[in-house]
Amino acid sequence: MRIFSGLSCEKASTQYTLGAATTSDSNDGGSSTTKRARDEHFTLFRIYVDGAVHEPAGTEEPTPAGIEEPTLATVKDYRQNRSTACSSPIADAVANQTYQIDPIIVVEQRTEDATGAYMHNVSLWYIPFLLNPKRMNVQPDIKREDSPGGAAVGGLISADFIPNCIRPGSFLSWAEFEPFSVILQRANQWLTQNGTLEIRTCETVEFNTHNSGEIVNVINSSYVVSGEGASRYVRGLRLWMQPRMDGGSVVQQIGYFNILPSVQVGFFNTEVSHRLDSLIHQTNEMFATNPIQGRIITIETVSLKVSSNGTDPDCTSWTERGAGSTTFAYMLRIFYIQGPPAMELIGVADFVPGVLGEGGLFSRPVLEPFPQVLGKAHQWLLQQSPAFRLVNVQTLLHKQRWTTGQIDTLRMVYTERDLHSYYVRYLRLAYVIPNQAYGTAYASGSHSGPVRLNFKLFVPGMLEPPACCTTGTFEDQLQVRERVSVWMRATGAKVIAVETIPMRIFSGAELREGFNTMHTWNATTTHSTGQSTRQAKAAELYLTLYRVYIDGTYPEPFGGPTLPSVEDYMRERATACTIL
């Protein structure tokens, strides 16, 4: 835990106790005895600050600025709920609990008063979060924006808005979720109460879900994707924000606009109305007469599952089957801050990795790693005009057969087959420029010079390596996002975009080349019977990473001990020699 200048901390003298009296009947039925059940003790923390700490009006506990109270259950909430419930003693339920390692989150806001002195305003949470209240028959509400989304505090704040399940699945049907338009409305409602935060970028994020509607990896960093079975996904909205530099409060409201071609799925082929370049050209023509009512902050590329019944860009859930083929289409989703039209034109620039070595029958291709591809984009950005405004950086997967032929990043549709899949990653920059037809009055904004594109990758630390019957354990997403925030606060880096990246671990190119690899492929397994042998897609383990794109180069701040690296572990395992 970090202690800021002028602050001190000590353990509270009072311990929080979970305990209950249990009554047991005697064997002869004549009497009963009462004894105290197992107690659970929690150490709290008390922080001493220089100056007053003002709690937000109408709240019982102080909450970090700009963040709603998380709905991860606290011990105090649990005691209050259990004290009014008719149920078995709590002691039987707490035996297998796990608790968050760091029981306190501290947020520092420094504001300058009239004399030029800096004042410290410290907000704090001091009740340990219950990370696994389900074992206590308390259902955690972690599917809403007021829970894990606001957990990363400080330099870079994130908030997740996840669609609610409106109809659980059954044996004969899939679960149904709210459309994207509904979760955007909830995001705007949340923003009305958090005017001290300024949106830096928006991101459409994907989560795995069970057919019951329960989302798997809201907090967990690792998850398994089925091979031959069905994998179900749900799509939500993630806002990345920072506290306003002036300390003021301005309510931002976001809107979005989907751009996608028309797609017709036939029995033998799929027809698509536009390629990417013509789609952007048509969109800019439309914006000239019907401009977006606001200023664009993000343009991202999103893939959609296509069916013969049509494609709904606001659909937030879908199912993929490993043993079959599925067609996907790309669309552009534009997020903007509502306001006067900025009269901007949109564009994208793609950068593909160079081939360092062709693959053969028994060897994989060798491609330039991610830093070299980003270097190409960096050089290109230095040549752009001052009116150029970069609004997103994103890596995409291009499905193809090894590296033969040119990588066609303008195509808008692709099909997943039932066995082997090979993908090349490429980098897409999305930008806006002023529409010169409206003169210089609508310039995109002030700029300090060309963008010096750089990045910082945040990988969950490996808490326990894989073992015989386990896939290993890793830092959860809340812990990683807190590291992102700490790094941003320490460096003062200017953020351009943030990308949430699911990557394979222990399979694909990632196994040998690490997370800077620019290609990957699926794993396969062999099923043998007494009469035949066949190959099929294998289940694979994925890890959620965060890549922060920044403007400029920043020295690494001094840090404490680091957790073991899963990249190092994979590299050692891939190059290990086993002697029989």
Secondary structure as a PSIPRED ss2 file (coil, helix, strand):
# PSIPRED VFORMAT (PSIPRED V4.0)

   1 M C   1.000  0.000  0.000
   2 R C   1.000  0.000  0.000
   3 I C   1.000  0.000  0.000
   4 F C   1.000  0.000  0.000
   5 S C   1.000  0.000  0.000
   6 G C   1.000  0.000  0.000
   7 L C   1.000  0.000  0.000
   8 S E   0.000  0.000  1.000
   9 C E   0.000  0.000  1.000
  10 E E   0.000  0.000  1.000
  11 K E   0.000  0.000  1.000
  12 A E   0.000  0.000  1.000
  13 S E   0.000  0.000  1.000
  14 T E   0.000  0.000  1.000
  15 Q E   0.000  0.000  1.000
  16 Y E   0.000  0.000  1.000
  17 T E   0.000  0.000  1.000
  18 L E   0.000  0.000  1.000
  19 G C   1.000  0.000  0.000
  20 A C   1.000  0.000  0.000
  21 A E   0.000  0.000  1.000
  22 T E   0.000  0.000  1.000
  23 T E   0.000  0.000  1.000
  24 S E   0.000  0.000  1.000
  25 D E   0.000  0.000  1.000
  26 S C   1.000  0.000  0.000
  27 N C   1.000  0.000  0.000
  28 D C   1.000  0.000  0.000
  29 G C   1.000  0.000  0.000
  30 G C   1.000  0.000  0.000
  31 S C   1.000  0.000  0.000
  32 S E   0.000  0.000  1.000
  33 T E   0.000  0.000  1.000
  34 T E   0.000  0.000  1.000
  35 K E   0.000  0.000  1.000
  36 R E   0.000  0.000  1.000
  37 A C   1.000  0.000  0.000
  38 R C   1.000  0.000  0.000
  39 D C   1.000  0.000  0.000
  40 E E   0.000  0.000  1.000
  41 H E   0.000  0.000  1.000
  42 F E   0.000  0.000  1.000
  43 T E   0.000  0.000  1.000
  44 L E   0.000  0.000  1.000
  45 F E   0.000  0.000  1.000
  46 R E   0.000  0.000  1.000
  47 I E   0.000  0.000  1.000
  48 Y E   0.000  0.000  1.000
  49 V C   1.000  0.000  0.000
  50 D C   1.000  0.000  0.000
  51 G C   1.000  0.000  0.000
  52 A C   1.000  0.000  0.000
  53 V C   1.000  0.000  0.000
  54 H C   1.000  0.000  0.000
  55 E C   1.000  0.000  0.000
  56 P C   1.000  0.000  0.000
  57 A C   1.000  0.000  0.000
  58 G C   1.000  0.000  0.000
  59 T C   1.000  0.000  0.000
  60 E C   1.000  0.000  0.000
  61 E C   1.000  0.000  0.000
  62 P C   1.000  0.000  0.000
  63 T C   1.000  0.000  0.000
  64 P C   1.000  0.000  0.000
  65 A C   1.000  0.000  0.000
  66 G C   1.000  0.000  0.000
  67 I C   1.000  0.000  0.000
  68 E C   1.000  0.000  0.000
  69 E C   1.000  0.000  0.000
  70 P C   1.000  0.000  0.000
  71 T C   1.000  0.000  0.000
  72 L C   1.000  0.000  0.000
  73 A C   1.000  0.000  0.000
  74 T E   0.000  0.000  1.000
  75 V H   0.000  1.000  0.000
  76 K H   0.000  1.000  0.000
  77 D H   0.000  1.000  0.000
  78 Y H   0.000  1.000  0.000
  79 R H   0.000  1.000  0.000
  80 Q H   0.000  1.000  0.000
  81 N H   0.000  1.000  0.000
  82 R H   0.000  1.000  0.000
  83 S H   0.000  1.000  0.000
  84 T C   1.000  0.000  0.000
  85 A C   1.000  0.000  0.000
  86 C C   1.000  0.000  0.000
  87 S C   1.000  0.000  0.000
  88 S C   1.000  0.000  0.000
  89 P C   1.000  0.000  0.000
  90 I H   0.000  1.000  0.000
  91 A H   0.000  1.000  0.000
  92 D H   0.000  1.000  0.000
  93 A C   1.000  0.000  0.000
  94 V H   0.000  1.000  0.000
  95 A H   0.000  1.000  0.000
  96 N H   0.000  1.000  0.000
  97 Q C   1.000  0.000  0.000
  98 T C   1.000  0.000  0.000
  99 Y E   0.000  0.000  1.000
 100 Q C   1.000  0.000  0.000
 101 I C   1.000  0.000  0.000
 102 D C   1.000  0.000  0.000
 103 P C   1.000  0.000  0.000
 104 I C   1.000  0.000  0.000
 105 I E   0.000  0.000  1.000
 106 V E   0.000  0.000  1.000
 107 V E   0.000  0.000  1.000
 108 E E   0.000  0.000  1.000
 109 Q E   0.000  0.000  1.000
 110 R E   0.000  0.000  1.000
 111 T E   0.000  0.000  1.000
 112 E E   0.000  0.000  1.000
 113 D C   1.000  0.000  0.000
 114 A C   1.000  0.000  0.000
 115 T C   1.000  0.000  0.000
 116 G C   1.000  0.000  0.000
 117 A C   1.000  0.000  0.000
 118 Y E   0.000  0.000  1.000
 119 M E   0.000  0.000  1.000
 120 H E   0.000  0.000  1.000
 121 N E   0.000  0.000  1.000
 122 V E   0.000  0.000  1.000
 123 S E   0.000  0.000  1.000
 124 L E   0.000  0.000  1.000
 125 W E   0.000  0.000  1.000
 126 Y C   1.000  0.000  0.000
 127 I C   1.000  0.000  0.000
 128 P C   1.000  0.000  0.000
 129 F E   0.000  0.000  1.000
 130 L E   0.000  0.000  1.000
 131 L C   1.000  0.000  0.000
 132 N C   1.000  0.000  0.000
 133 P H   0.000  1.000  0.000
 134 K H   0.000  1.000  0.000
 135 R H   0.000  1.000  0.000
 136 M H   0.000  1.000  0.000
 137 N C   1.000  0.000  0.000
 138 V C   1.000  0.000  0.000
 139 Q C   1.000  0.000  0.000
 140 P C   1.000  0.000  0.000
 141 D C   1.000  0.000  0.000
 142 I C   1.000  0.000  0.000
 143 K C   1.000  0.000  0.000
 144 R C   1.000  0.000  0.000
 145 E C   1.000  0.000  0.000
 146 D C   1.000  0.000  0.000
 147 S C   1.000  0.000  0.000
 148 P H   0.000  1.000  0.000
 149 G H   0.000  1.000  0.000
 150 G H   0.000  1.000  0.000
 151 A C   1.000  0.000  0.000
 152 A C   1.000  0.000  0.000
 153 V C   1.000  0.000  0.000
 154 G C   1.000  0.000  0.000
 155 G C   1.000  0.000  0.000
 156 L C   1.000  0.000  0.000
 157 I E   0.000  0.000  1.000
 158 S E   0.000  0.000  1.000
 159 A E   0.000  0.000  1.000
 160 D E   0.000  0.000  1.000
 161 F E   0.000  0.000  1.000
 162 I C   1.000  0.000  0.000
 163 P C   1.000  0.000  0.000
 164 N C   1.000  0.000  0.000
 165 C E   0.000  0.000  1.000
 166 I E   0.000  0.000  1.000
 167 R E   0.000  0.000  1.000
 168 P C   1.000  0.000  0.000
 169 G C   1.000  0.000  0.000
 170 S C   1.000  0.000  0.000
 171 F C   1.000  0.000  0.000
 172 L C   1.000  0.000  0.000
 173 S C   1.000  0.000  0.000
 174 W C   1.000  0.000  0.000
 175 A C   1.000  0.000  0.000
 176 E E   0.000  0.000  1.000
 177 F E   0.000  0.000  1.000
 178 E C   1.000  0.000  0.000
 179 P C   1.000  0.000  0.000
 180 F H   0.000  1.000  0.000
 181 S H   0.000  1.000  0.000
 182 V H   0.000  1.000  0.000
 183 I H   0.000  1.000  0.000
 184 L H   0.000  1.000  0.000
 185 Q H   0.000  1.000  0.000
 186 R H   0.000  1.000  0.000
 187 A H   0.000  1.000  0.000
 188 N H   0.000  1.000  0.000
 189 Q H   0.000  1.000  0.000
 190 W H   0.000  1.000  0.000
 191 L H   0.000  1.000  0.000
 192 T H   0.000  1.000  0.000
 193 Q C   1.000  0.000  0.000
 194 N C   1.000  0.000  0.000
 195 G C   1.000  0.000  0.000
 196 T C   1.000  0.000  0.000
 197 L E   0.000  0.000  1.000
 198 E E   0.000  0.000  1.000
 199 I E   0.000  0.000  1.000
 200 R E   0.000  0.000  1.000
 201 T E   0.000  0.000  1.000
 202 C E   0.000  0.000  1.000
 203 E E   0.000  0.000  1.000
 204 T E   0.000  0.000  1.000
 205 V E   0.000  0.000  1.000
 206 E E   0.000  0.000  1.000
 207 F E   0.000  0.000  1.000
 208 N E   0.000  0.000  1.000
 209 T E   0.000  0.000  1.000
 210 H C   1.000  0.000  0.000
 211 N C   1.000  0.000  0.000
 212 S C   1.000  0.000  0.000
 213 G C   1.000  0.000  0.000
 214 E C   1.000  0.000  0.000
 215 I E   0.000  0.000  1.000
 216 V C   1.000  0.000  0.000
 217 N C   1.000  0.000  0.000
 218 V C   1.000  0.000  0.000
 219 I C   1.000  0.000  0.000
 220 N C   1.000  0.000  0.000
 221 S C   1.000  0.000  0.000
 222 S E   0.000  0.000  1.000
 223 Y E   0.000  0.000  1.000
 224 V E   0.000  0.000  1.000
 225 V E   0.000  0.000  1.000
 226 S C   1.000  0.000  0.000
 227 G C   1.000  0.000  0.000
 228 E C   1.000  0.000  0.000
 229 G C   1.000  0.000  0.000
 230 A E   0.000  0.000  1.000
 231 S E   0.000  0.000  1.000
 232 R E   0.000  0.000  1.000
 233 Y E   0.000  0.000  1.000
 234 V E   0.000  0.000  1.000
 235 R E   0.000  0.000  1.000
 236 G E   0.000  0.000  1.000
 237 L E   0.000  0.000  1.000
 238 R E   0.000  0.000  1.000
 239 L E   0.000  0.000  1.000
 240 W E   0.000  0.000  1.000
 241 M E   0.000  0.000  1.000
 242 Q E   0.000  0.000  1.000
 243 P E   0.000  0.000  1.000
 244 R C   1.000  0.000  0.000
 245 M C   1.000  0.000  0.000
 246 D C   1.000  0.000  0.000
 247 G C   1.000  0.000  0.000
 248 G C   1.000  0.000  0.000
 249 S C   1.000  0.000  0.000
 250 V C   1.000  0.000  0.000
 251 V C   1.000  0.000  0.000
 252 Q C   1.000  0.000  0.000
 253 Q C   1.000  0.000  0.000
 254 I E   0.000  0.000  1.000
 255 G E   0.000  0.000  1.000
 256 Y E   0.000  0.000  1.000
 257 F E   0.000  0.000  1.000
 258 N E   0.000  0.000  1.000
 259 I E   0.000  0.000  1.000
 260 L C   1.000  0.000  0.000
 261 P C   1.000  0.000  0.000
 262 S C   1.000  0.000  0.000
 263 V E   0.000  0.000  1.000
 264 Q E   0.000  0.000  1.000
 265 V E   0.000  0.000  1.000
 266 G C   1.000  0.000  0.000
 267 F C   1.000  0.000  0.000
 268 F C   1.000  0.000  0.000
 269 N C   1.000  0.000  0.000
 270 T E   0.000  0.000  1.000
 271 E E   0.000  0.000  1.000
 272 V E   0.000  0.000  1.000
 273 S C   1.000  0.000  0.000
 274 H C   1.000  0.000  0.000
 275 R C   1.000  0.000  0.000
 276 L H   0.000  1.000  0.000
 277 D H   0.000  1.000  0.000
 278 S H   0.000  1.000  0.000
 279 L H   0.000  1.000  0.000
 280 I H   0.000  1.000  0.000
 281 H H   0.000  1.000  0.000
 282 Q H   0.000  1.000  0.000
 283 T H   0.000  1.000  0.000
 284 N H   0.000  1.000  0.000
 285 E H   0.000  1.000  0.000
 286 M H   0.000  1.000  0.000
 287 F H   0.000  1.000  0.000
 288 A H   0.000  1.000  0.000
 289 T H   0.000  1.000  0.000
 290 N C   1.000  0.000  0.000
 291 P C   1.000  0.000  0.000
 292 I C   1.000  0.000  0.000
 293 Q C   1.000  0.000  0.000
 294 G E   0.000  0.000  1.000
 295 R E   0.000  0.000  1.000
 296 I E   0.000  0.000  1.000
 297 I E   0.000  0.000  1.000
 298 T E   0.000  0.000  1.000
 299 I E   0.000  0.000  1.000
 300 E E   0.000  0.000  1.000
 301 T E   0.000  0.000  1.000
 302 V E   0.000  0.000  1.000
 303 S E   0.000  0.000  1.000
 304 L E   0.000  0.000  1.000
 305 K E   0.000  0.000  1.000
 306 V E   0.000  0.000  1.000
 307 S E   0.000  0.000  1.000
 308 S C   1.000  0.000  0.000
 309 N C   1.000  0.000  0.000
 310 G E   0.000  0.000  1.000
 311 T C   1.000  0.000  0.000
 312 D C   1.000  0.000  0.000
 313 P C   1.000  0.000  0.000
 314 D C   1.000  0.000  0.000
 315 C C   1.000  0.000  0.000
 316 T C   1.000  0.000  0.000
 317 S E   0.000  0.000  1.000
 318 W E   0.000  0.000  1.000
 319 T E   0.000  0.000  1.000
 320 E E   0.000  0.000  1.000
 321 R E   0.000  0.000  1.000
 322 G C   1.000  0.000  0.000
 323 A C   1.000  0.000  0.000
 324 G C   1.000  0.000  0.000
 325 S C   1.000  0.000  0.000
 326 T E   0.000  0.000  1.000
 327 T E   0.000  0.000  1.000
 328 F E   0.000  0.000  1.000
 329 A E   0.000  0.000  1.000
 330 Y E   0.000  0.000  1.000
 331 M E   0.000  0.000  1.000
 332 L E   0.000  0.000  1.000
 333 R E   0.000  0.000  1.000
 334 I E   0.000  0.000  1.000
 335 F E   0.000  0.000  1.000
 336 Y E   0.000  0.000  1.000
 337 I E   0.000  0.000  1.000
 338 Q E   0.000  0.000  1.000
 339 G C   1.000  0.000  0.000
 340 P C   1.000  0.000  0.000
 341 P C   1.000  0.000  0.000
 342 A C   1.000  0.000  0.000
 343 M C   1.000  0.000  0.000
 344 E E   0.000  0.000  1.000
 345 L E   0.000  0.000  1.000
 346 I E   0.000  0.000  1.000
 347 G E   0.000  0.000  1.000
 348 V E   0.000  0.000  1.000
 349 A E   0.000  0.000  1.000
 350 D E   0.000  0.000  1.000
 351 F E   0.000  0.000  1.000
 352 V C   1.000  0.000  0.000
 353 P C   1.000  0.000  0.000
 354 G C   1.000  0.000  0.000
 355 V E   0.000  0.000  1.000
 356 L E   0.000  0.000  1.000
 357 G E   0.000  0.000  1.000
 358 E C   1.000  0.000  0.000
 359 G C   1.000  0.000  0.000
 360 G E   0.000  0.000  1.000
 361 L C   1.000  0.000  0.000
 362 F C   1.000  0.000  0.000
 363 S E   0.000  0.000  1.000
 364 R C   1.000  0.000  0.000
 365 P C   1.000  0.000  0.000
 366 V E   0.000  0.000  1.000
 367 L E   0.000  0.000  1.000
 368 E C   1.000  0.000  0.000
 369 P C   1.000  0.000  0.000
 370 F H   0.000  1.000  0.000
 371 P H   0.000  1.000  0.000
 372 Q H   0.000  1.000  0.000
 373 V H   0.000  1.000  0.000
 374 L H   0.000  1.000  0.000
 375 G H   0.000  1.000  0.000
 376 K H   0.000  1.000  0.000
 377 A H   0.000  1.000  0.000
 378 H H   0.000  1.000  0.000
 379 Q H   0.000  1.000  0.000
 380 W H   0.000  1.000  0.000
 381 L H   0.000  1.000  0.000
 382 L H   0.000  1.000  0.000
 383 Q C   1.000  0.000  0.000
 384 Q C   1.000  0.000  0.000
 385 S C   1.000  0.000  0.000
 386 P C   1.000  0.000  0.000
 387 A C   1.000  0.000  0.000
 388 F C   1.000  0.000  0.000
 389 R E   0.000  0.000  1.000
 390 L E   0.000  0.000  1.000
 391 V E   0.000  0.000  1.000
 392 N E   0.000  0.000  1.000
 393 V E   0.000  0.000  1.000
 394 Q E   0.000  0.000  1.000
 395 T E   0.000  0.000  1.000
 396 L E   0.000  0.000  1.000
 397 L E   0.000  0.000  1.000
 398 H E   0.000  0.000  1.000
 399 K E   0.000  0.000  1.000
 400 Q C   1.000  0.000  0.000
 401 R C   1.000  0.000  0.000
 402 W C   1.000  0.000  0.000
 403 T C   1.000  0.000  0.000
 404 T C   1.000  0.000  0.000
 405 G C   1.000  0.000  0.000
 406 Q C   1.000  0.000  0.000
 407 I C   1.000  0.000  0.000
 408 D C   1.000  0.000  0.000
 409 T C   1.000  0.000  0.000
 410 L C   1.000  0.000  0.000
 411 R C   1.000  0.000  0.000
 412 M C   1.000  0.000  0.000
 413 V E   0.000  0.000  1.000
 414 Y E   0.000  0.000  1.000
 415 T E   0.000  0.000  1.000
 416 E E   0.000  0.000  1.000
 417 R C   1.000  0.000  0.000
 418 D C   1.000  0.000  0.000
 419 L C   1.000  0.000  0.000
 420 H C   1.000  0.000  0.000
 421 S C   1.000  0.000  0.000
 422 Y E   0.000  0.000  1.000
 423 Y E   0.000  0.000  1.000
 424 V E   0.000  0.000  1.000
 425 R E   0.000  0.000  1.000
 426 Y E   0.000  0.000  1.000
 427 L E   0.000  0.000  1.000
 428 R E   0.000  0.000  1.000
 429 L E   0.000  0.000  1.000
 430 A E   0.000  0.000  1.000
 431 Y E   0.000  0.000  1.000
 432 V E   0.000  0.000  1.000
 433 I E   0.000  0.000  1.000
 434 P E   0.000  0.000  1.000
 435 N C   1.000  0.000  0.000
 436 Q H   0.000  1.000  0.000
 437 A H   0.000  1.000  0.000
 438 Y H   0.000  1.000  0.000
 439 G C   1.000  0.000  0.000
 440 T H   0.000  1.000  0.000
 441 A H   0.000  1.000  0.000
 442 Y H   0.000  1.000  0.000
 443 A C   1.000  0.000  0.000
 444 S C   1.000  0.000  0.000
 445 G C   1.000  0.000  0.000
 446 S C   1.000  0.000  0.000
 447 H C   1.000  0.000  0.000
 448 S C   1.000  0.000  0.000
 449 G C   1.000  0.000  0.000
 450 P C   1.000  0.000  0.000
 451 V C   1.000  0.000  0.000
 452 R C   1.000  0.000  0.000
 453 L E   0.000  0.000  1.000
 454 N E   0.000  0.000  1.000
 455 F E   0.000  0.000  1.000
 456 K E   0.000  0.000  1.000
 457 L E   0.000  0.000  1.000
 458 F E   0.000  0.000  1.000
 459 V C   1.000  0.000  0.000
 460 P C   1.000  0.000  0.000
 461 G C   1.000  0.000  0.000
 462 M E   0.000  0.000  1.000
 463 L E   0.000  0.000  1.000
 464 E E   0.000  0.000  1.000
 465 P C   1.000  0.000  0.000
 466 P C   1.000  0.000  0.000
 467 A E   0.000  0.000  1.000
 468 C C   1.000  0.000  0.000
 469 C C   1.000  0.000  0.000
 470 T E   0.000  0.000  1.000
 471 T C   1.000  0.000  0.000
 472 G C   1.000  0.000  0.000
 473 T E   0.000  0.000  1.000
 474 F E   0.000  0.000  1.000
 475 E C   1.000  0.000  0.000
 476 D C   1.000  0.000  0.000
 477 Q H   0.000  1.000  0.000
 478 L H   0.000  1.000  0.000
 479 Q H   0.000  1.000  0.000
 480 V H   0.000  1.000  0.000
 481 R H   0.000  1.000  0.000
 482 E H   0.000  1.000  0.000
 483 R H   0.000  1.000  0.000
 484 V H   0.000  1.000  0.000
 485 S H   0.000  1.000  0.000
 486 V H   0.000  1.000  0.000
 487 W H   0.000  1.000  0.000
 488 M H   0.000  1.000  0.000
 489 R H   0.000  1.000  0.000
 490 A H   0.000  1.000  0.000
 491 T H   0.000  1.000  0.000
 492 G C   1.000  0.000  0.000
 493 A C   1.000  0.000  0.000
 494 K E   0.000  0.000  1.000
 495 V E   0.000  0.000  1.000
 496 I E   0.000  0.000  1.000
 497 A E   0.000  0.000  1.000
 498 V E   0.000  0.000  1.000
 499 E E   0.000  0.000  1.000
 500 T E   0.000  0.000  1.000
 501 I E   0.000  0.000  1.000
 502 P E   0.000  0.000  1.000
 503 M E   0.000  0.000  1.000
 504 R E   0.000  0.000  1.000
 505 I E   0.000  0.000  1.000
 506 F C   1.000  0.000  0.000
 507 S C   1.000  0.000  0.000
 508 G C   1.000  0.000  0.000
 509 A C   1.000  0.000  0.000
 510 E H   0.000  1.000  0.000
 511 L H   0.000  1.000  0.000
 512 R H   0.000  1.000  0.000
 513 E H   0.000  1.000  0.000
 514 G H   0.000  1.000  0.000
 515 F H   0.000  1.000  0.000
 516 N H   0.000  1.000  0.000
 517 T C   1.000  0.000  0.000
 518 M C   1.000  0.000  0.000
 519 H E   0.000  0.000  1.000
 520 T E   0.000  0.000  1.000
 521 W E   0.000  0.000  1.000
 522 N C   1.000  0.000  0.000
 523 A C   1.000  0.000  0.000
 524 T E   0.000  0.000  1.000
 525 T E   0.000  0.000  1.000
 526 T E   0.000  0.000  1.000
 527 H E   0.000  0.000  1.000
 528 S E   0.000  0.000  1.000
 529 T C   1.000  0.000  0.000
 530 G C   1.000  0.000  0.000
 531 Q C   1.000  0.000  0.000
 532 S C   1.000  0.000  0.000
 533 T E   0.000  0.000  1.000
 534 R E   0.000  0.000  1.000
 535 Q E   0.000  0.000  1.000
 536 A E   0.000  0.000  1.000
 537 K E   0.000  0.000  1.000
 538 A C   1.000  0.000  0.000
 539 A C   1.000  0.000  0.000
 540 E E   0.000  0.000  1.000
 541 L E   0.000  0.000  1.000
 542 Y E   0.000  0.000  1.000
 543 L E   0.000  0.000  1.000
 544 T E   0.000  0.000  1.000
 545 L E   0.000  0.000  1.000
 546 Y E   0.000  0.000  1.000
 547 R E   0.000  0.000  1.000
 548 V E   0.000  0.000  1.000
 549 Y E   0.000  0.000  1.000
 550 I E   0.000  0.000  1.000
 551 D E   0.000  0.000  1.000
 552 G C   1.000  0.000  0.000
 553 T C   1.000  0.000  0.000
 554 Y C   1.000  0.000  0.000
 555 P C   1.000  0.000  0.000
 556 E C   1.000  0.000  0.000
 557 P C   1.000  0.000  0.000
 558 F C   1.000  0.000  0.000
 559 G C   1.000  0.000  0.000
 560 G C   1.000  0.000  0.000
 561 P C   1.000  0.000  0.000
 562 T C   1.000  0.000  0.000
 563 L C   1.000  0.000  0.000
 564 P C   1.000  0.000  0.000
 565 S C   1.000  0.000  0.000
 566 V H   0.000  1.000  0.000
 567 E H   0.000  1.000  0.000
 568 D H   0.000  1.000  0.000
 569 Y H   0.000  1.000  0.000
 570 M H   0.000  1.000  0.000
 571 R H   0.000  1.000  0.000
 572 E H   0.000  1.000  0.000
 573 R H   0.000  1.000  0.000
 574 A H   0.000  1.000  0.000
 575 T H   0.000  1.000  0.000
 576 A C   1.000  0.000  0.000
 577 C C   1.000  0.000  0.000
 578 T C   1.000  0.000  0.000
 579 I C   1.000  0.000  0.000
 580 L C   1.000  0.000  0.000
